[in-house]
Amino acid sequence: MISESRVGSKGELFPSKEIREKLGLRPHTKVIYRVEDGKLIIEPVPSLEELITQQPTIEITLKDLEDERRTQSKKAEE
């Protein structure tokens, strides 16, 4: 989907109604802005309920987590 919009005089972004509806953006919805390869990416921040029902993106064991924590602690001490 491609849509054209404008940037307001105070730097506000105004996505079209079509884009807001497609992303489920309602007033006061929190969003994440990030820049990748010179492009602005905007994503809604998922609610806690949405996060709980999603499949995990990675699997990690407690041992792996502890090992990584030790590694990061050692790096921080250097």
C-alpha positions as CSV (number, residue, x, y, z in Angstrom):
1,M,0.0,0.0,0.0
2,I,1.3,3.4,-0.9
3,S,-0.2,6.6,0.4
4,E,0.9,10.2,0.3
5,S,0.6,12.6,3.2
6,R,2.4,15.6,4.7
7,V,4.4,16.7,7.6
8,G,2.8,19.4,9.7
9,S,4.4,22.7,10.6
10,K,5.5,21.3,14.0
11,G,6.8,18.0,12.5
12,E,3.6,16.0,13.0
13,L,3.0,13.0,10.8
14,F,-0.4,12.6,9.2
15,P,-0.9,9.1,7.8
16,S,-4.0,8.7,5.7
17,K,-7.2,7.2,7.1
18,E,-6.7,4.1,5.0
19,I,-3.3,3.5,6.6
20,R,-4.5,4.2,10.1
21,E,-7.3,1.7,9.7
22,K,-5.0,-1.0,8.2
23,L,-2.6,-0.6,11.1
24,G,-5.4,-0.3,13.7
25,L,-4.1,3.1,14.8
26,R,-6.7,4.9,16.9
27,P,-6.2,8.2,18.9
28,H,-3.6,7.8,21.6
29,T,-2.2,4.5,20.1
30,K,1.5,4.3,20.9
31,V,3.8,3.6,18.0
32,I,7.4,2.8,17.4
33,Y,9.4,4.8,14.9
34,R,12.6,3.4,13.5
35,V,14.8,4.2,10.5
36,E,16.0,1.4,8.2
37,D,18.0,2.0,5.1
38,G,16.9,5.7,5.0
39,K,13.2,4.7,5.4
40,L,10.9,5.5,8.3
41,I,9.1,2.4,9.7
42,I,6.1,3.0,11.9
43,E,4.6,0.1,13.9
44,P,1.9,0.1,16.6
45,V,3.2,-0.9,20.1
46,P,1.4,-4.2,20.8
47,S,-0.6,-4.5,24.0
48,L,0.3,-6.9,26.8
49,E,-2.6,-9.1,25.8
50,E,-1.4,-9.3,22.2
51,L,2.1,-10.2,23.3
52,I,0.9,-13.0,25.6
53,T,-1.0,-14.7,22.8
54,Q,1.8,-14.5,20.2
55,Q,4.2,-17.3,19.6
56,P,7.7,-16.5,20.9
57,T,10.1,-15.3,18.3
58,I,13.0,-17.1,19.9
59,E,13.5,-20.0,22.2
60,I,16.1,-19.8,24.9
61,T,16.8,-22.0,27.9
62,L,17.5,-20.7,31.4
63,K,21.1,-21.9,31.1
64,D,21.6,-20.0,27.8
65,L,20.1,-16.9,29.5
66,E,22.5,-17.2,32.5
67,D,25.5,-17.8,30.2
68,E,24.7,-14.7,28.2
69,R,24.2,-12.7,31.4
70,R,27.6,-13.8,32.6
71,T,29.2,-12.9,29.3
72,Q,27.6,-9.4,29.2
73,S,28.6,-8.8,32.9
74,K,32.2,-9.6,32.0
75,K,32.2,-7.3,29.1
76,A,30.7,-4.5,31.2
77,E,33.5,-4.9,33.8
78,E,36.3,-4.5,31.2
